[in-house]
Amino acid sequence: MSGLLTLHAAGVLGKQNCGKGGVGFIYKFDMKVTMEHESQTRTETEKIEKAIHKIEEEIPFLKSVLDAFKEIFIGRTLFKANLSDLPNILISPPDSFQFSQGVPLLSGEMLSRFIESWEGCVDFMTPYIEKGFPKIKPELTRLKAAMEKEHLNLKDCMKALLKGQEKKINEIALQLETQPLILKFILDQLMKPFLEKRIEGTQSLIQTLPWHKGYCPLCGSLPDLSLLKGVEGQWWLRWLRCSLCGYEWRFMRPRCPFCENDDLETMALYFVQGLWHERAELCYKCNRYIINIDTRKFTEEVVMEVAAKGVLYLDILAQGKGFLPVAFCTWNMPSVSRMV
């Protein structure tokens, strides 16, 4: 490979001479509003609403939580669809040896560059977050006020979250008179559209390379879902879904993605009668769990963001038995229900 690829939101537009700059990708998003684009966005939001409605019919007690997240999912979908003029970022293919040893493609510093152009996300997303989670409206108001007075740099907040700088997050939460979990929740909703949009173009860099780790080969984050894909009664493959960027990769079954334990005697499946296609995969060695969804049951495309929230009942049950999630997310902890 001897050139750079110029990627636009609609796809690869062509090669570009790289000279001595090495091999990599330049991301250049130019989202022009077209009828086709509007139709595609409308289709995505309709999928979200349909998937949520279906889960609410099957598990009514999740309705309040799902309705809250529906507002955020729709807001993020619309915001992603209108992202434009993101700065170009050069990304080189991974070193094959380092990658084989478990070094993901993107470092924390590179991920933080993905959200450098956050202008507009607060004003755009705040109404959706407030509508879904009205109890945290005061926190959103204080966040916006601190930004307007230049007492707070949102980019620095997001970098602290990406790099796992808990001390800094706690300090910012104290400054905003809020809980760290609520601050993380808000930042997560503002940051994800950028990360998901950027990640779309990086997948081809690693798709042909072997990866056997339980964390994401792109960003290094732990998975929030385990998935079975294939044809029911014939074959299946296990996949993991990244809790941060949403990338999916093949993974061995049975094996715990957290501690890589594959001893069946120290593992178990936990599910509710009648909902066998959704289960918690428990590991007694590290005392962690991950939710597994058998997608072979579904005749329509599974909306993964919705599906992850639709199995919150298993998170509650597994944590009630003393297990912790493989990936701590701002939505899979019991306290999320108190924000609705």
Secondary structure as the mmCIF struct_conf table of DSSP 4:
data_model
#
loop_
_struct_conf.conf_type_id
_struct_conf.id
_struct_conf.beg_label_comp_id
_struct_conf.beg_label_asym_id
_struct_conf.beg_label_seq_id
_struct_conf.end_label_comp_id
_struct_conf.end_label_asym_id
_struct_conf.end_label_seq_id
STRN STRN1 GLY A 3 HIS A 8
TURN_TY1_P TURN_TY1_P1 ALA A 9 ALA A 10
STRN STRN2 GLY A 11 ASN A 17
TURN_TY1_P TURN_TY1_P2 GLY A 19 LYS A 20
BEND BEND1 GLY A 21 GLY A 21
BEND BEND2 VAL A 23 VAL A 23
STRN STRN3 PHE A 25 TYR A 27
STRN STRN4 ASP A 30 ASP A 30
HELX_RH_AL_P HELX_RH_AL_P1 MET A 35 GLU A 58
HELX_RH_3T_P HELX_RH_3T_P1 PRO A 60 LEU A 62
HELX_RH_AL_P HELX_RH_AL_P2 LYS A 63 ALA A 81
TURN_TY1_P TURN_TY1_P3 ASN A 82 ASN A 82
STRN STRN5 SER A 84 SER A 84
HELX_LH_PP_P HELX_LH_PP_P1 LEU A 86 ASN A 88
STRN STRN6 LEU A 90 ILE A 91
HELX_LH_PP_P HELX_LH_PP_P2 SER A 92 ASP A 95
HELX_RH_AL_P HELX_RH_AL_P3 SER A 96 SER A 100
TURN_TY1_P TURN_TY1_P4 GLN A 101 GLY A 102
BEND BEND3 LEU A 105 LEU A 106
HELX_RH_AL_P HELX_RH_AL_P4 GLY A 108 PHE A 114
TURN_TY1_P TURN_TY1_P5 ILE A 115 ILE A 115
BEND BEND4 GLU A 116 GLU A 116
TURN_TY1_P TURN_TY1_P6 GLU A 119 GLY A 120
HELX_RH_AL_P HELX_RH_AL_P5 CYS A 121 GLY A 132
HELX_RH_3T_P HELX_RH_3T_P2 PRO A 134 ILE A 136
HELX_RH_AL_P HELX_RH_AL_P6 LYS A 137 GLU A 148
TURN_TY1_P TURN_TY1_P7 LYS A 149 GLU A 150
BEND BEND5 HIS A 151 HIS A 151
HELX_RH_AL_P HELX_RH_AL_P7 LEU A 154 LEU A 162
TURN_TY1_P TURN_TY1_P8 LYS A 163 GLY A 164
HELX_RH_AL_P HELX_RH_AL_P8 GLU A 166 GLN A 175
TURN_TY1_P TURN_TY1_P9 LEU A 176 GLU A 177
BEND BEND6 THR A 178 THR A 178
HELX_RH_AL_P HELX_RH_AL_P9 PRO A 180 ILE A 199
TURN_TY1_P TURN_TY1_P10 GLU A 200 THR A 202
HELX_RH_3T_P HELX_RH_3T_P3 GLN A 203 LEU A 205
TURN_TY1_P TURN_TY1_P11 ILE A 206 THR A 208
BEND BEND7 LEU A 209 LEU A 209
BEND BEND8 GLY A 214 TYR A 215
TURN_TY1_P TURN_TY1_P12 PRO A 217 CYS A 219
HELX_LH_PP_P HELX_LH_PP_P3 SER A 221 LEU A 222
STRN STRN7 PRO A 223 VAL A 231
TURN_TY1_P TURN_TY1_P13 GLU A 232 GLN A 234
STRN STRN8 TRP A 235 CYS A 242
TURN_TY1_P TURN_TY1_P14 SER A 243 CYS A 245
STRN STRN9 GLU A 248 ARG A 250
BEND BEND9 ARG A 253 PRO A 254
TURN_TY1_P TURN_TY1_P15 PRO A 257 CYS A 259
HELX_RH_3T_P HELX_RH_3T_P4 LEU A 264 THR A 266
STRN STRN10 MET A 267 TYR A 270
TURN_TY1_P TURN_TY1_P16 GLN A 273 GLY A 274
TURN_TY1_P TURN_TY1_P17 TRP A 276 HIS A 277
STRN STRN11 GLU A 278 CYS A 283
TURN_TY1_P TURN_TY1_P18 TYR A 284 ASN A 287
STRN STRN12 ARG A 288 ASP A 294
HELX_RH_3T_P HELX_RH_3T_P5 THR A 295 LYS A 297
BEND BEND10 THR A 299 GLU A 300
HELX_RH_AL_P HELX_RH_AL_P10 MET A 304 GLY A 310
TURN_TY1_P TURN_TY1_P19 VAL A 311 VAL A 311
HELX_RH_AL_P HELX_RH_AL_P11 LEU A 312 GLY A 320
TURN_TY1_P TURN_TY1_P20 LYS A 321 GLY A 322
STRN STRN13 LEU A 324 PRO A 325
BEND BEND11 VAL A 326 ALA A 327
BEND BEND12 THR A 330 MET A 333
HELX_RH_3T_P HELX_RH_3T_P6 PRO A 334 MET A 339
#
